[in-house]
């Protein structure tokens, strides 16, 4: 209840002094005199009936009660600041910023971007690309579309868009295409296999799922990004391993083929939304992605 909470000005002054371990610095931060901060702390101590700070040389130190209140008040004020930032962001009609791997952006998302803009004109989507581990807590993004494995962070709302499937893909332009396209999967043990440097274990995962000895694979050229790997594969430079979702359009257009099919991994294609940023726009995007990917697995 409200009467159980000390005066907020006193809490604000104490939190600043406890965080900075200085009454003077707290006064500078709050744009008041250090005497005003000291008076507010005394008001707080009187309301609680305990000492919260003690003098130590020219500075201060916290009592056990002061440490307890510092941690609680800091967490509470951080949540209030975050909420206020989010409210300002929403009210300013900012675009919805979606982060996703560059390969997925280039090969799956951009070909569908015009359709998304027609279906969801209110979204005002802004796309940002990255490779490797994307940070779903990046304060500059509203959601992250990526392949990731559970367990999910407690502070994330997760829309499960389906399992990741990986497979060996080859272009009809490849010199060995005719000899490989109808060959058993074991024929790939004799091929130098291209792979993304960011995911060197992909071929081993694929081999295990196909009951092949992973230690007999012949790894060939590594590419810094999956996008470059697939450009090499479509140019006919060799056999590559890739997620099915990323090469869906290449398969449909005949630029690549997957004669040996795809196998599931432990990862899921997921839309990760910080709970503090979850709103109707993230739900609309998740529903659109589910429809486009042909899955109905909200999580």
Beta strands, then each sheet from edge to edge (+ up, - down):
strand 1: 53-56
strand 2: 59-62
strand 3: 96-101
strand 4: 125-130
strand 5: 143-148
strand 6: 156-169
strand 7: 192-196
strand 8: 218-223
strand 9: 239-243
strand 10: 262-274
sheet 1: 1+ 2-
sheet 2: 4+ 3+ 5+ 10- 6+ 9- 7- 8-
end
